[in-house]
């Protein structure tokens, strides 16, 4: 399960546009928006976003492999 709220925080705090984040992460802008709406991510997409947003492994795991997400 993806912690969408935490992911959105990192996207916002990055200072980049969503288009730029998607481009640097190797995906389309539409695909990034799809992920931000809660659709599943591929491992390569997680890797691209983690690198682009400069996430530590612990934060990456907290975002993309959350056992529980606050509603």
C-alpha angles and dihedrals in degrees: 000000000000121000095225095182092056092044090052090051091056092046091052094043092050092077090223127114117251088246091056092046091051092047093050091045092053100248139100122267089244090055091051090051089049090055091047089054090056106267117146121270129224118231090250090054092050089050092049094048093045091053094043094047092040093235120177115233090253093053092043090054092045091054103039102028101039114154091201132019125199112241 
